[in-house]
Amino acid sequence: MVDHVSRRESPAEEQAPSGQDDASQLEALGYRSEFRREMSLWANFSLGFTYLSPVVGIYTLFGFALATAGPPMIWTLLIVGLGQLLVALVFGEVVSQYPLAGGVYPWARRLWGKRWAWLNGWVYMIALLVTIASVAYGSGPYASMLFGLESGTGNTILCALLVLLVATVINLGGTRTLGIAAIIGFGMEILGALAVGGWLLLSERHHGLGVLFQDFGSGGGGSYFTAFLAAGLIGIFQYYGFEACGDVAEEVPNPSRRIPKSMRMTIYVGGFAATFVCLALVLAVPDFGAVISGKDADPVSTVLGAAFGTAGSKVVLLVVLVSFLSCALSLQAAASRLIYSYARDEMLPGSAVFSRFSARQHVPPYALLTAAVVPALVVLASRLSEDATERIVSFAVLGIYLGFQMVVFAALRARLKGWSPSGPFSLGRWGLPVNVLALLYGIAAIVNLVWPRTPEAPWYDNYLTALSGAVVVGAGLILLVTTRPYGRSQAPAGDAIPQRPERTAARE
């Protein structure tokens, strides 16, 4: 459908225009960039892929999803993948017209206005920073297994801080270094996913495809549909990252054409890799009953240990650890561009600092350091209380989805008020129905994320995700009303909607 509804791109059009053309396009949008356009189409796609990271997503929640809904949980990957493809198509139209660094914040700014954009950026910025912390922290157990260390809070924190340090050093190397690291991360992760999945299917398969339609008594005796929705968190956790392709829009030649394509490639390739790995793991689990009952609490380690032995498992763990590092690297790059974009428009305290560039590497060093220090503090909080870290991180995925849907809603509002996407990538007459479906999907995913599922727990734990979201959004609204952080910003806003002749004042 995408190739049919998007504007056709000839080979000549696909070639990047001159740097002057890109600079002229950016200047027409009201900006002059200090970034270097050194990120190729493949590097841009690799950035989105490593942010989405099939290995990180599947390995992190495979045990939970299988125990909750049994093998049919794999179908949630296809359902969520389709929903997120709709979101990616909407984003593609927006970034094609507004190829600006920072992703959701500048998109929301041009589609709606300064106030909406500030709140959108606030929610997404907090979500990105805590997601970086959760990915870095999640690498700890795998590092402990790889190096034969005792798995505990101290070693997990140490590993997480090392991951953050390495990611920061690579990001400070500049756009070209980031692109090379993303391509290497993509290569290792996709080859590792295919190799591990292929070996499991060839040598460790214990079941046929029929098990994908059997629940094996999962669901806890209640409604299986409810259990299936809960297991769907593996898909919801998996399918984001494609927006990172747009976060670095000012570092990509010919971004209006290349970035929408990179976003779609991220969904296609990342979705295939995630589903392939999940399928291989499901068919290699020897005893579903043991996983569902909790007797086998870590089926991934069980399968990998049986399939590869001690030496082989070390190689697999190395690939997994590289995947965690690549994911943290891409997340940090996205967060730093968002912070920079905010600061460039004078929407943050200390904007002059956060928008400052390195004269040598042409990246915003202080924005990058913020995207390292804040996640490090979240990681260190686990030393005081693992529950505290859990409460902070619980907002991460919800915040990502809220940030996405604020843009999708802004695009729908703008479309109904007369916005007609004018970038090279356009859905044409399909734009409105795709936009509506993307919004409906996003609302359903958010409801699924916040739905209380532990009635035996204290009420504040049962509603933890919803409460964390309310706190972050509420704090943002309070800051928005009391401090008016958008007050000094003079950058263009709300211009996607055609202005009525009688309206001469800039939209806010």
N, C-alpha and C positions, 0 to 999 in steps of 0.2 A: 504494500500500500504506500509506503514511504516514497519509493522511487516514482510511483505514479503521480502522487499529489505534489511532490516537491518540484521546483523548477529544474528542468533538465540542465545538466552541466556538461558542456563539451570539454574535451581534453584541454583545449586552450584556456577555457575558463577556470579549469581546475588548477592551472599553474598559478603560483603566487604572483601577485602584482609587485611592482617595484616598492621599495621601502617608502618612497615618496608618496605613492598612492595610499599605502596604509596610513602614513602620517597625515595625509590630507583628509582621509576619512575620519580619523580620530579628532583632528582639529575641527572638523565640521560638527562633531558631537560635543565640542567645548573643552577638549583636553589636549595637552601635549605631553606625551609619555617619555619617561626616562628609561623604561625597560628596553632591552634588546630583543628583537624578533629573531630568536635563535632556536625556537622550538618547532620541530618538523611535525607533520601530520602524525607520524608514527610515535613520536615522543609525546605528543599531546594525548593521543589515544592511550599510550602506556601509562600516562599519569592518571587518567580516569580508571583504567583497569586495575592498577595497583591500589588505588583508593578503594575501589569496589572489592578487590581482593577475594576471589572465590575461596582460596585456602583458609584465610582468616575467618571468613563468615561461616563456612561449613564446619570447620574443625571446632569453632567456638560453641556452636549451638546444636551440633548433630546429636549428641547424647540426650539433650533435653527434648528435642523435637521427636526423636525416635521413642523415647520413653513415654511421651505424652500422647502421641497419635499413631505409633507404629509405622511401618513402611509407607503407608499412603501419604505421610507428611511430605514426601518428595514432590507431590503435585502442587504444593503451595509455592514452590519455586517458579513454576510455570505461570501460576495465577498472578503472583506479585510481579514477575518479570513483565507480563503484558501490561499491568497497571502502570508500572514505572516507565515503560516505553511510551505510553501516552504522555506522561509528564515530560519525558525527554524530548518529545516532539514539540510540545509547547515551549520548552526552554530553547529548542533549536530556532524557532521563529524569533524569539526575543533576542537571543545573542546574535543572530544573523543581522538584525537591525542595529543592535547596540553592543558591539564587541568591546566591552570595557572590563578592565581588571576588577575583580571583587565578586563577580557572580551575582548572587541573589540580591544584594544590596543595590547596586546600580540599576539592575533590571526593575526592581520594585520602584526605584526613584523615578525612572523615566515613564513607567506605566501608570503610576498613581501620584506620587508626590513625596515631599521630604519627610513628613511625619510617619507615613506608612513605611517608607524605606528605612527610617531610623529604627523603628520597632522590629521590622523584618530582619535587619542586619544584627540587631542586639540578640534576638532569639537564636539566629543561626551562628553568630560568633560564640556565644556561650556553649552551644551544642558542639561546635567544632572543637573547642578547647578541651571539653571534657571527653569527647570521642578520642582525641589524641591520647589523653591519659588512659582511657580504657584499653586502647589497642596496645600501648606500651606496657601497661600492667599485664595484659593478657599474654604477652610474650614470655613472662617470667617462668611459668611451669615448663614450657618447652625448652627454654634455655637451661633450666635445672636438669631436665632429663638428658639433654645433649651433653652437658659437661659433667654429669654425675654428681650434681650438687643436691643437698638436702632441699626439698621443696618446702619453703616456708616464706613468711611475709618478708623477712629481711632480704633473702636472695631475690625474691620477686621484685622488690623495690629497687634493688641494685641493678638488676637487668633492665627494668623499665627506664631508669635514669640513663643507663648506657645507650639504650635505643634512642632516647630523646637527644642525647649528646651527638651521636653519630648522624642522626637525621638533620640536626641543626647545622653541623659542619658541612654536610653535603649541600644543604639549601643555601648556605652563605657563599658557596662556590659560584653561584650565578645560574642563569637560565640554562646555559649549555650543559653545565654539570648536572643540574636537576634532570634535564632531558635524557642524558646518558644513563644516569642512575635509574630513571623510570623504565627505560628500555631494557636494561639489565635485569631489573626486578621483574618486569613482565616476562622476559625470556625464561628466567629461572622458574617463575611460578607456573607458567603455562606448560613448560616441559615437565616440571615436577608433577603437576596435576594429571597430565596425560600419562606419564610413566607410571605413577602410583596407581591411578585408576585402571590403566590397562593391565598392569600386573595383577591387581586384585581380581579383575574380571577373568583373567586367564588361569590363575593358579589358586585363588582363594574363594571362588564363588561357591556358596553353599545352598543357594536358592535360585529358582527361576523367576521370571518377571511377574508371575502370578502373585507373588507376595506383595506387590505394590498395590494390590486391591484387597488386602486382608489386614484387619486391625490387630489381630493376635491378643484380643482382650484388653487393649489399651482403652483409655477413657475413664478408668476408675469406676465403672458401673453406671456412670451418668450418660449424658448426651454425647455421642461421638462427634457430632457437629461442633459442639463447644470445644472438645479436645482438639479437633482439627484446626479450629481457629487459633487456639493457643499455640499449636505447633507451627502455625503460619508465621510466628515471630522469626523463624529461621530465614524465611524469604524476605520479610520486612527488614531484618538486619542486614541482609545480603545486598539488596539492590539499591544502593546509593553510592555515589562516587562519580557518576557520569558528569555531574555539574562541575567537578573540578576542572574539566576540559575548558569550561568557560571562565573559571576564576583567573586563568592566565591568558586571557584573550589578547592582551597587549604585547604578549611575547611570542605570538604565532603569526607568521606571514599569512595573508589572505584569510583572516579569521572568520569572516562572515560566511564563507563556504566550508572551510575546514572543520570548524568547531562543531557545527551541527552533525557533520558526518562522524567525527570522533565520538560524540555522545552516543549515537546509534550503535557504532561499533563496540563501544564499551558494554552496552546492554546485550548485544548479540553474542559477542565472544565471552564476556564475563558470565553471562547466563548459561551458555553452553558448558563452560568449564565447571561452574558450580554444580550444575545438574549432573554432569558426568562423574565428578568426584563423589557426590552424594549417592548416586546410583551404585557406584562401585563399592562404597562403604556399606550400604544397606545390604547388598547381596552377599557381602563377605562376613556379616555378623553371624556367628554360629548359633546364637540362642537369643531370639527376640524376647522370650519370656524373662530371661535374666536381666535384660536392659529395662524392660517395663516394670519389673518388680523392684528394681534398684540394686539387685545383687551385682550387676555389672554397671557401675556408675560411670565408667569411662570407656565406652565401646570403641572409640577411635584408637586409644592406646592398645586395647586388646587386639584389635584387628591388625594394626601395624606391627605389633610385636610378633604375632603369629605368622604374618606374611613375610617379614623381612629379617627377623631375628635381631640380635643386638647390634651387629655391625650395619646391616641395612637400615635399621631404624634410625641410626645416627645420621645417615645421609638424608633420609626423609625429614628428620627433625631440623636439619640445617636448612633445607628448602623452606620449611614452615617458618623458621626464625627469620630468614631473608624476606619472606612474604610479610611478616609482621613489621619488619623494618621499612620495607617499601611502602606499606600502607601508612605508617606513621609519617614517613617522608612526604607523601602526597597530601595527607591531611594537613600537615604543617604548612606546606606551600599554599594550599587553599586558604587556610586561616590567615596567613600573613598578608595575602593579597586582599582579603576582605578588610582587615584592619587598616592596611594602607589606603584602600579606596575610601573608607570612612574618613580617614584623616585628611586625605587630599581634598575632600569636600568640606573640611572644617566642621565635622560632625562629632568630634571626640575632644575631651580635654587633652591637652598636649599634642594637638594635631601636628604642630610643626615638627615634633620629634618623630612621631610615628610615620609621617610621610617622607622623612628624610631618606635619601638614597646613598648607597655606597658608590663613590666615584669610580672605583675599580671594577666591581662586580655587577653594578647596576641592579641591585636588589635592595629592598627596604630593610636594613639590618635590625632596627629597633622593633619593627613589626614582627620580624622573624624571631627575635629573642623573646618577645611576649608570648608567641606561640610555642615556646619551649619552657619558659619559666612558669607560666600558669599551669600547664599540664603537670609539670614536675611537682608543684605544690599540692595538686590533687593526689598525685601518687604518694607523696610523703604523708598525706593525711591518713593513709591506711596504717601507718605506724601507730597513730593515736587510736584509730578505730576503723576496722574494716567496714563496719556498718555505715560510718560517715562517708567513706568512699563510695559505697554502694548507693547511698542516697544521692550523691552528687552525680554519679555516672548514670543513674536510672533515667535521668532526663535526656541523655545523649541522643538516642534514636528518635524519641518523641520530638526533640528540638529540631532535628534534621527535617523530619516530616512536616512540622509546623512551618519551618522556613520555606520549604518547597511549596506548600499549599498556599502560603501567603502570596507567592509570585503567581501561581496558577490562578488564584482568585483575582489578583490585580490584573492579570492578562484578560480574564473573562470580563471583568468590569470595563476595562479599556475597550475591549472589542465591542461590547454592547453600546459604548458611548462613541463609537465611530473609528476606533483604531483598526487600521488595515496593515498588517505586517508588510514592510517594504524591503526587507533584506533579500538576498539571493535565494535563501531557503524559505519557502512558504508552503503551507498546507492548502492554500486556496480555499475552496468551498468546504473542505473538510475541517478547516480550522476551528469553527465554533463547536461542532459535535465532539471533536477530539478534546477541546478545552473543557467542555462540560463533563465528559466521561473521566478525564484526568482529575477533575475536582471531586467528583463523586467517589472515585477510587481512593483518593487521598483522605477524604473524610472517613471512609470505612476503615482504612488502615489505622488512622489515629484513634478511632473508637476501639479497635482491636488492641491497640497498644495500651490504652489506659484502663481497659476493662478489668475490674477486680476479680481475681481468680483464687485468692487464698482466704476464704471466709473464716478459717480457724485462726488466722493471724490477727494481731491488733489492727484496728481500723486504719491507723495511719500507715501501716505496712501494706495493707490490702490496697490502699489508694495511693501508694507511694509515687508511682509514675505520674498520675494526674496531679498530685499535690506539688511535685517538683516542677511540673510544667506551669501550674498556676503561680508558683512563687517567682519563677523567672519572668513570665509574661507580666505579672503584677508589678514586679520591681521595675521592669522596663517602662510600663505605663506611668508609674509614679515619677520616674526620672524624666520621662517625656513631658509630663505636665508641669513639674516643678522647676526643672532646669532649662527647658527649651533648648536642647543641645543642637537643634537644627537652625537656631536663630541667626547665626552668622554666615551660614552657607549660602553662597550665591551661584552655585553650579546649576545647570539646567535640571528641571524636575517637572514631571507630569506632562511632558511635551508629546508623548505618544498619542494622546487624545487630541483630535483636531480642536483648535481654539475657535470659539465663537468670535465674530468680528467685534462685538461690543466689549469683549474681555481683553483687556490689555495687561492686567497685572499677572505676574507669574503665579502659577499654581503652587500651592503648598500641600 
